[in-house]
Amino acid sequence: MSVSVVVGAQWGDEAKGKVVDLLAKDARYVVRYAGGSNAGHTVCVNGATYKFHLIPSGILHPQATAVIADGVVMDLRAFVAEADALQVQGVDLSRLRIGLGVHLTMPYHRLLDELEESQLEGRIGTTKRGIGPTYADKAWRIGVRVADLLDRDRFAQRVWRVLQRRNPTIQRVYNATPINADALIAEFEPYAERVRPYACDVPHLLMDAAERGEPILLEGAQGTLLDLDYGTYPYVTSSHPVAAGACLGTGIAPNRLREIWGVAKAYTTRVGEGPFPTELTDETGDRIRNRGREYGTTTGRARRVGWLDLVALRYAARVNGFTALAVTLLDVLSGFDALKVCVAYRLDGTITRDFIADAPTLARCEPVYETLPGWREEIGDCRTLDELPPNARAYLQFIEQYVGAPIRLVSVGAGREQTIWV
Ligand code: IMP
């Protein structure tokens, strides 16, 4: 394994949690590298369901150290709630590490995200978890980090400084109640002791482990098409879910990445606003949504659903350099007579196979479909490619050929065992 990274190949929610859980059994470190509690991973093991927003799901594997690396932003209230819930379920958190450089998502970040999203114009459809404002403060060099939290005076100074800038915006731009710095500092001081046992210099931890050749699994959140630079801006998240983001977020050098797994659903979903060429707003879409239980882990929102967009997937394969593909939720597509896959876009009378990340232009693209025969059988019990109906195999082959990366894993249900290794 050496260093492997698992990246969402679409607009997030590709069931990366399950793929990470499967790959984590061989990992010594499982590392979250970007995003925050906007992410939601569900892992089902022996009938128990575990929900993760910040803590890497690799914590379920006793040999693995789970790491929240410096590229992540962390909401302490959300962290404590998640840690408590996992501990009640019997999960041992002593193998958790949190980077000193992790930026904290503070209540004013959540408030600003909510206030901005409540405006009628320019809404992104964010998760309202304060992610954008946290990364904005990071870029503005007024963010508060885990290292600050652990030093009482420094923490208080940082919070005062940032609120001097943020409170006038809260008050004057949004007409909302400013945040009381003293009350916030008093509430957050005890969190320092919750975080201290886990805090460490993550870049050195991981660089040393990589040099020793220990297997490291880097766990992406969100997906390529939500990347701040390579996604459909402005309808994107504020971090870098792509494979290159894994290096930025952890300190691991790019030449150490050996396996780059792209995880894609057998169809497409999107949450929030933004263009989505293959979206289905009809009964077919409802059917896929219901079969796939396409409701957000973090927000409960119904996901938008559509046919598989191979133009977008090929783009993701090129941006990330996928060495392996995991196709998930293939079982959801059982029962259709025919399945459409988008193989090109039509834009102003021309046909293109290149994804168009510019949101207003993508919104004008019409999908060009190829229709493939479906299959009737339920496939949740299949454990090898040969056990799949021939049309399901042909569907996978079509994806592989178009995208140009080998499918090495197919998921046919939520359970760990409902997996076909190729
Ligand atoms: P934010 O990350 O909360 O700022 O939201 C920005 C965009 O990313 C919105 O369209 C969200 O719906 C989307 N998004 C953020 N996190 C996830 C995720 O884990 N899955 C799917 N979409 C997400």
Residues whose N, C-alpha, C, O or C-beta is under 5 A from the ligand:
A	BS01	IMP	W11 G12 D13 N38 A39 G40 I124 G125 T126 T127 K128 R129 I131 G132 Q222 L226 V236 T237 S238 V271 G272 E273
